[in-house]
Amino acid sequence: MSTDTVPRTSEPASRAQGPQSRAARFLLLLAVFICAACGLTYELALTALGSYLIGNSVVQTSVVLSVMVFAMGIGSLAAKPLQKRAAGGFALIEGTLALVGGLSVLILYVSFAWLRIYMPAMVVVSFAVGLLIGAEIPLLMTLLQRIRRQEAGSAVADMFAVDYIGALVGGLAFPFLLLPAFGQLQGALVVGAVNATAGVVVVLWIFRHEMRRIVRIGLLAGMTAVLGILGTVYVLADEIEVSARQQLYRDPIVHAETTPYQDIVITRSRAFTGSPDTRLFLNGDLQFSSVDEYRYHEALVHPGLSKNRSSVLILGGGDALALREVLRYDDVEDVTLVDLDPAITRLARDFSPLAALNDKALDDPRVTTVHADAFNWLRDATRRYDAVLIDFPDPDTAALAKLYSVEFYHLLGRVLKPDSQVLVQGGSPFFAPKTYWSIAETMAEAGYTTTPFQVDVPSFGNWGFLLATAGTGTPPPLRLAGDAPPLRFLDGSVLRASTVFPVDRRRQDVRASTLMDPAVLEYTRHEWRNY
């Protein structure tokens, strides 16, 4: 697209004072607002995608923002030659940014699924987007000053005020509008289309008298091509996403969705036993296999209900499989299940393979479901429970690490009765021993006495749990209740054996994890890095 303009007179028409000048200034500031909102949305989309695919949200955010800010500085310098043709240059930049930013999520997802070069691709895409965003600033400054005579400082103040407001709107629109309405891939394409339309049309309208006709036609044709590409990809987005996602999973995907909190995938196939194998993945991490999930959930639930259990609290476990085991006790009067993501409990209730697996536990009248962050929910909780079962994903992000902190276990004490038992899933003592023992150390630091134990779950491998009581007395005995229902995996002898750890996996000298020093996050990232 050519950006040549007609030589300007000493007093171009666009500098005329009065209503026409004010309208042009308003439209240009509107373009600044929209472009700023789009630019921040691209940044958030890239960081969110990295968190879903790779985990380690702190690193993903740091890399994306650092690269983009650096590239913005380079872009500002690189835009200097375009200032003499600022209107055409800005339209060209916005059209290119709309194309690159709109396709950015798709490019990275394909790079992750098919090419397996996510990090290099993320750096390249972040740099390209940052470069183009940075080039906007000097061009917008030039255009704003050309519309109306004003001091440079006043133009800067106007532009950055609108720019920051646009960033605020873009930052809020991403989680509350774009993700729920369109999802990540299509949401980025929509933003790209808005970016192209606002950035090109507004400038072409304001400065139409200063551009040759062929330049205006070329820029409009280029914008139309960009919108055509984005629209075509939008139509094909679902098919592309399904094909790319399937590359990441061995078994056929029967359900997939991206929520504001995580990427949910359910696969289904025939297991080696010949029975269906339904598997749930959150952000790519396996949560259960229907072939052997009973081993995990029997270990998570039944030792914790060996004493009082009339009221039970489950933190996490939105798939309702732990809830299924709890409801097997007739003397359980009520259960509160707290899970962050409503999509998980909706699937547990309405997705037939999952609802059949949990015996439609969420429909039981004894159950109250709460959708909230467990940490914040505990801060306001006043009721006390006989037993608490904690079934969070492994602490491989900062958001999850806080749920394995000293502060979290202090808050947990608010909902415990004097003789309450707590049972926590602690990850794998074999694959991640420092993580497991850090959780034990963290609970001890928070004033709990624990009984560590481990079982084998073929889908996961060796897996560990911690039975705990508040206080520093005798460790709670690991046992089943005398009236426990018939179990497929656990009995007294299995539980007794589960407390014996091999020499190379016994308690290690590790740090407790706190909000300010999330040691469990450091251990998890290091130990699971090669798996």
C-alpha positions in Angstrom: 0.0 0.0 0.0 1.5 3.4 -1.1 1.6 6.1 1.5 2.5 9.1 -0.8 0.5 12.2 -0.1 -0.1 15.4 -1.9 2.4 18.2 -0.8 0.7 20.1 2.0 0.2 23.9 1.8 1.5 26.1 4.6 -2.0 26.0 6.1 -3.8 22.8 5.3 -7.5 22.6 5.4 -7.4 20.2 8.3 -5.9 23.0 10.5 -9.0 25.2 10.1 -10.4 26.3 13.4 -14.0 25.9 14.4 -16.5 23.0 14.4 -14.9 21.1 11.6 -11.5 21.1 13.4 -13.2 20.0 16.7 -15.0 17.2 14.9 -11.8 16.0 13.3 -9.9 16.1 16.6 -12.7 14.1 18.3 -12.6 11.5 15.6 -8.8 11.2 15.8 -8.9 10.9 19.6 -11.6 8.2 19.2 -9.2 6.3 16.9 -6.5 6.7 19.6 -8.9 5.2 22.2 -9.9 2.2 20.0 -6.3 1.5 19.0 -5.2 1.6 22.6 -7.9 -0.8 23.6 -7.0 -3.2 20.8 -3.3 -3.0 21.6 -3.7 -3.9 25.2 -6.1 -6.7 24.2 -3.4 -8.2 22.0 -1.0 -8.2 25.0 -3.6 -9.9 27.3 -4.5 -12.5 24.7 -0.8 -13.5 24.3 -0.2 -13.8 28.0 -3.4 -15.7 28.6 -2.7 -18.2 25.9 0.8 -18.8 27.3 -0.7 -19.4 30.7 -3.2 -21.9 29.3 -0.7 -23.8 27.1 2.6 -23.6 29.1 1.5 -22.7 32.6 4.0 -20.5 34.5 2.0 -17.4 34.0 4.6 -15.1 35.7 7.2 -16.1 33.1 4.7 -15.8 30.2 3.6 -12.4 31.3 7.1 -11.2 31.9 8.4 -12.3 28.5 5.4 -10.9 26.5 5.4 -7.5 28.3 9.2 -7.1 28.3 9.5 -7.9 24.6 6.5 -5.8 23.6 7.7 -2.7 25.6 11.2 -3.1 24.1 9.7 -3.4 20.6 7.5 -0.4 21.2 10.6 1.7 21.7 12.1 0.4 18.5 8.8 1.0 16.7 8.8 4.7 17.8 12.2 5.2 16.4 11.4 3.3 13.2 8.3 5.5 12.6 10.3 8.7 12.3 10.6 8.5 8.4 6.8 8.1 8.2 6.1 11.4 10.0 6.2 13.4 6.8 3.4 11.2 5.5 1.8 10.6 8.9 -1.8 9.9 7.7 -0.9 7.3 5.1 1.8 5.8 7.4 -0.6 5.5 10.3 -3.2 3.8 8.2 -0.6 1.4 6.9 0.7 0.6 10.4 -2.9 0.0 11.7 -3.8 -2.3 8.9 -0.6 -4.3 9.5 -1.2 -4.4 13.3 -4.7 -5.5 12.8 -3.5 -8.4 10.6 -0.7 -9.5 12.9 -2.5 -8.9 16.2 -5.7 -10.5 14.9 -3.9 -13.6 13.8 -1.5 -13.7 16.8 -3.4 -16.2 18.9 -3.9 -18.5 15.9 -0.2 -18.3 14.9 1.0 -19.2 18.5 -1.6 -22.0 18.9 -0.6 -23.6 15.6 3.1 -23.2 16.6 2.5 -25.0 19.8 0.3 -27.8 18.5 2.0 -28.6 15.2 5.5 -27.1 15.2 6.3 -27.3 18.9 8.2 -24.0 18.9 5.9 -22.0 21.1 8.5 -19.8 23.0 10.4 -18.6 19.9 7.1 -17.9 18.1 5.8 -16.0 21.1 8.9 -13.8 21.2 8.6 -13.1 17.5 4.9 -12.3 17.6 5.2 -10.2 20.7 8.0 -8.2 19.1 6.0 -7.7 15.9 2.9 -6.5 17.8 5.0 -4.2 20.1 6.9 -2.8 17.1 3.6 -1.8 15.4 2.0 -0.4 18.6 5.2 1.7 19.2 5.0 3.1 15.7 1.5 4.5 16.4 2.7 7.1 19.0 4.8 9.5 16.9 2.4 9.3 14.0 -0.6 10.1 16.2 1.3 13.0 17.7 2.0 14.4 14.3 -1.6 14.0 13.2 -3.1 15.5 16.3 -0.9 18.6 16.0 -1.8 19.0 12.4 -5.5 19.1 13.1 -5.4 22.0 15.4 -2.8 24.5 16.5 -1.7 23.6 20.0 1.3 23.3 22.1 3.2 20.0 21.9 2.7 19.4 25.6 -1.1 19.8 25.2 -1.2 17.4 22.4 0.8 14.8 24.4 -1.6 15.2 27.3 -4.7 14.8 25.2 -3.3 11.7 23.4 -2.0 9.9 26.4 -5.1 10.6 28.5 -7.3 9.0 25.8 -4.7 6.2 25.3 -4.8 5.2 28.9 -8.6 5.3 29.0 -8.6 3.0 26.0 -6.2 0.7 27.6 -8.5 0.5 30.6 -11.5 -0.4 28.5 -9.5 -3.0 26.5 -8.2 -4.6 29.7 -11.7 -4.9 31.1 -13.3 -6.0 27.8 -10.9 -8.9 27.4 -11.9 -11.1 30.4 -15.5 -9.9 30.7 -16.6 -9.6 27.1 -14.3 -11.0 24.5 -13.4 -14.3 26.2 -17.0 -15.3 27.2 -18.5 -14.2 23.9 -15.9 -15.2 21.4 -13.1 -17.2 23.0 -9.4 -16.5 22.6 -8.9 -17.3 18.9 -12.0 -15.6 17.5 -11.8 -12.8 20.1 -8.4 -11.8 18.7 -9.8 -11.8 15.2 -12.7 -9.5 16.2 -10.3 -7.1 17.8 -8.2 -7.1 14.7 -11.2 -6.2 12.5 -12.1 -3.4 14.9 -8.5 -2.2 14.8 -8.3 -2.2 11.0 -11.6 -0.4 10.6 -11.0 2.3 13.2 -7.3 2.9 12.4 -7.8 3.2 8.6 -11.3 4.6 8.0 -11.0 7.4 10.6 -7.7 8.6 9.4 -8.7 8.4 5.7 -11.8 10.4 6.4 -10.1 13.2 8.4 -7.2 13.6 6.0 -9.0 12.7 2.7 -8.2 16.1 1.2 -4.5 15.7 1.7 -4.1 12.3 0.0 -4.0 11.4 -3.7 -7.0 9.4 -4.8 -4.8 6.4 -5.7 -3.4 6.4 -2.1 -6.9 6.4 -0.6 -8.0 3.6 -2.9 -4.8 1.6 -2.1 -5.3 2.0 1.6 -9.0 1.1 1.4 -8.1 -2.0 -0.7 -5.5 -3.0 1.8 -8.0 -2.6 4.7 -10.6 -4.7 2.8 -8.0 -7.4 2.2 -7.1 -7.4 5.9 -10.8 -7.7 6.9 -11.3 -10.4 4.3 -8.4 -12.5 5.7 -9.6 -12.0 9.3 -13.2 -12.8 8.3 -12.2 -16.0 6.5 -10.1 -17.2 9.4 -13.0 -16.4 11.7 -15.3 -18.6 9.7 -12.7 -21.4 9.7 -11.5 -20.8 13.3 -13.5 -23.6 14.9 -12.2 -26.2 12.4 -8.6 -24.9 12.8 -8.8 -25.0 16.6 -10.3 -28.5 16.7 -7.6 -29.8 14.3 -4.8 -28.1 16.2 -6.1 -29.1 19.6 -6.4 -32.7 18.6 -2.7 -32.8 17.8 -2.1 -32.3 21.5 -4.1 -35.3 22.7 -3.8 -39.0 22.0 -7.5 -39.8 22.2 -10.4 -38.3 20.4 -11.7 -35.0 21.9 -15.4 -35.1 22.7 -15.6 -31.7 24.4 -13.4 -28.6 24.5 -13.9 -25.1 25.7 -11.9 -22.2 27.0 -13.2 -20.3 30.0 -11.9 -17.1 31.7 -10.1 -19.5 34.1 -8.7 -22.4 32.1 -8.7 -24.5 29.0 -11.0 -27.6 29.4 -10.7 -30.7 27.3 -12.4 -34.1 27.6 -11.3 -37.1 25.6 -12.9 -40.5 25.3 -11.6 -43.7 23.9 -11.6 -47.5 24.5 -9.1 -48.4 27.3 -7.0 -51.5 27.4 -9.8 -53.1 29.5 -12.3 -52.6 26.7 -14.4 -50.1 28.7 -14.7 -46.4 27.8 -11.9 -44.2 29.1 -13.0 -40.7 29.7 -10.3 -38.2 30.6 -10.5 -34.6 31.8 -7.6 -32.2 31.1 -7.3 -28.7 32.5 -4.7 -26.5 30.7 -3.3 -29.7 29.2 -2.8 -31.4 32.6 -4.6 -34.7 33.2 -7.1 -34.5 36.1 -8.5 -38.1 35.9 -9.0 -41.1 33.8 -12.3 -43.0 34.3 -10.4 -46.3 34.2 -8.7 -45.7 37.6 -10.0 -42.5 39.1 -11.7 -44.5 41.9 -8.2 -45.2 43.3 -7.4 -41.5 43.6 -10.8 -40.5 44.9 -11.1 -43.3 47.5 -7.7 -42.2 48.9 -8.8 -38.5 48.8 -12.1 -39.0 50.6 -12.5 -42.0 52.8 -9.6 -41.6 55.3 -10.8 -38.0 55.9 -14.3 -39.2 56.8 -13.2 -41.8 59.3 -14.4 -39.6 62.2 -17.2 -37.0 62.2 -18.7 -36.3 58.8 -22.2 -34.8 59.2 -21.0 -31.6 57.4 -18.3 -31.8 54.7 -16.4 -29.1 52.8 -14.8 -29.9 49.4 -12.5 -27.3 48.0 -11.9 -27.9 44.3 -13.2 -31.1 42.9 -15.7 -29.5 40.5 -15.9 -32.8 38.6 -18.0 -34.1 41.5 -16.0 -37.4 41.7 -14.9 -36.8 45.3 -18.4 -35.6 46.0 -19.7 -39.0 44.8 -17.6 -40.8 47.4 -18.7 -38.5 50.2 -22.4 -39.0 49.4 -22.0 -42.8 49.8 -22.3 -42.1 53.6 -25.9 -41.9 54.6 -25.1 -39.9 57.8 -23.5 -37.0 55.7 -26.1 -34.3 56.2 -24.8 -31.6 53.9 -21.8 -30.9 51.6 -20.5 -27.6 50.4 -18.4 -27.8 47.2 -16.4 -24.7 46.3 -14.9 -24.6 42.8 -13.8 -21.5 40.9 -15.0 -22.4 37.4 -18.8 -22.7 36.8 -18.0 -24.5 33.5 -16.6 -27.5 35.4 -19.6 -28.0 37.6 -21.9 -27.5 34.6 -20.1 -30.3 32.7 -20.2 -32.5 35.8 -24.0 -32.0 35.9 -24.9 -31.9 32.2 -22.2 -33.7 30.2 -23.5 -37.3 30.2 -20.2 -39.3 30.4 -19.1 -37.2 33.4 -22.5 -37.1 35.0 -22.7 -40.9 34.8 -19.2 -41.2 36.3 -20.1 -39.1 39.3 -23.5 -40.7 39.7 -25.2 -37.2 39.2 -23.8 -36.2 42.6 -24.5 -32.5 42.1 -28.2 -33.2 41.9 -28.2 -34.5 45.5 -30.3 -32.2 47.7 -27.6 -32.3 50.4 -25.1 -30.5 48.1 -24.5 -26.7 47.9 -22.3 -25.6 45.1 -20.3 -22.3 45.4 -18.4 -20.8 42.5 -15.6 -18.8 44.1 -11.9 -18.6 44.6 -11.3 -20.8 47.6 -8.7 -18.5 49.2 -11.1 -15.5 49.1 -14.1 -17.6 50.1 -12.3 -18.8 53.2 -11.6 -15.2 54.2 -15.4 -14.6 54.6 -16.5 -18.1 55.7 -18.0 -18.4 59.2 -19.4 -21.9 59.2 -17.4 -24.8 60.6 -17.2 -28.3 59.1 -16.5 -31.8 60.4 -14.2 -32.7 57.5 -12.5 -30.8 54.7 -11.3 -32.4 51.4 -8.9 -30.4 49.3 -8.7 -31.4 45.6 -6.8 -28.5 43.8 -4.7 -29.0 40.7 -0.9 -29.1 41.2 0.6 -25.7 42.1 2.2 -25.0 38.8 1.0 -21.3 38.6 1.1 -18.4 41.0 -2.7 -18.5 41.3 -2.6 -22.2 42.4 0.5 -21.8 44.6 -1.4 -19.5 46.9 -3.8 -22.4 47.7 -0.8 -24.4 49.0 0.5 -21.5 51.3 0.9 -21.1 55.0 -1.6 -18.2 54.7 -4.2 -20.4 53.0 -3.9 -23.1 55.7 -4.3 -20.4 58.4 -7.5 -19.3 56.7 -8.6 -22.9 56.6 -8.5 -23.1 60.3 -11.5 -20.8 60.5 -13.8 -23.4 59.2 -12.5 -26.3 61.3 -14.1 -27.7 64.4 -11.7 -28.8 67.2 -11.7 -32.4 66.0 -12.0 -31.8 62.2 -9.9 -33.8 59.8 -8.4 -32.3 56.6 -7.3 -34.4 53.6 -5.1 -32.7 50.9 -3.9 -34.1 47.6 -0.2 -33.3 47.5 1.1 -34.4 44.1 3.5 -37.1 43.3 6.2 -38.1 45.9 8.0 -39.9 43.1 8.0 -37.3 40.3 7.9 -34.2 42.5 9.1 -35.2 46.0 10.2 -31.7 47.0 6.8 -30.3 46.0 5.1 -33.0 48.1 7.2 -32.5 51.2 7.0 -28.7 50.8 3.2 -29.1 51.2 3.7 -31.1 54.3 6.2 -28.5 55.7 3.8 -25.7 54.8 0.9 -27.4 56.7 3.3 -27.9 59.7 4.3 -24.3 59.6 0.6 -23.3 59.7 0.0 -25.4 62.8 -1.2 -28.8 61.5 -0.1 -32.3 62.3 0.0 -34.5 59.2 0.1 -38.1 58.3 1.6 -38.4 54.8 0.6 -41.4 52.6 0.9 -42.5 49.0 -1.0 -44.8 46.6 -0.5 -45.9 43.0 -2.9 -44.5 40.3 -1.8 -45.9 37.0 -2.8 -42.8 35.0 -0.8 -40.6 37.3 1.8 -42.9 38.7 2.7 -42.7 42.4 0.5 -40.1 44.1 0.6 -38.6 47.6 -1.9 -37.2 50.1 -1.8 -35.7 53.6 -4.3 -36.4 56.3 -4.1 -33.5 58.9 -5.6 -32.1 62.0 -5.1 -28.7 63.5 -2.7 -28.6 66.5 0.6 -30.2 67.3 -0.6 -33.4 68.9 -0.4 -37.0 67.7 -0.6 -37.4 63.9 -4.1 -38.5 62.9 -4.5 -42.3 62.4 -4.9 -43.3 58.8 -7.9 -45.6 58.8 -11.3 -46.2 57.3 -14.5 -45.7 59.2 -16.1 -48.8 60.6 -19.2 -48.2 58.6 -17.3 -47.3 55.4 -19.1 -48.4 52.2 -17.5 -51.2 50.1 -14.5 -49.9 48.3 -12.8 -51.1 45.1 -9.2 -50.2 46.1 -8.7 -49.2 49.7 -8.8 -51.4 52.8 -7.0 -51.3 56.1 -3.9 -53.1 54.9 -3.5 -50.9 51.9 -3.7 -47.8 54.1 -1.2 -49.2 56.5 1.2 -49.9 53.7 0.6 -46.5 52.1 2.4 -44.7 55.0 5.7 -46.3 54.2 7.8 -44.3 51.8 10.9 -45.8 50.0 14.3 -44.5 51.1 14.7 -42.2 48.1 11.3 -40.6 48.6 11.2 -39.9 52.3 10.9 -36.5 53.9 13.3 -34.0 52.5 14.7 -30.7 53.8 12.5 -28.2 51.9 11.0 -24.8 52.6 7.5 -24.0 53.6 5.5 -22.1 50.9 4.1 -18.6 51.6 2.4 -15.9 49.5 5.7 -13.9 49.5 7.9 -17.0 49.0 6.0 -19.5 46.9 8.5 -22.3 47.3 6.0 -24.9 46.2 5.7 -23.2 42.8 9.5 -23.2 42.4 9.7 -26.9 43.3 6.8 -27.8 41.0 8.2 -26.0 38.0 11.6 -27.6 38.4 10.5 -31.1 39.1 7.8 -31.4 36.4 9.9 -29.6 33.8 11.0 -32.8 32.0 7.6 -34.6 32.1 
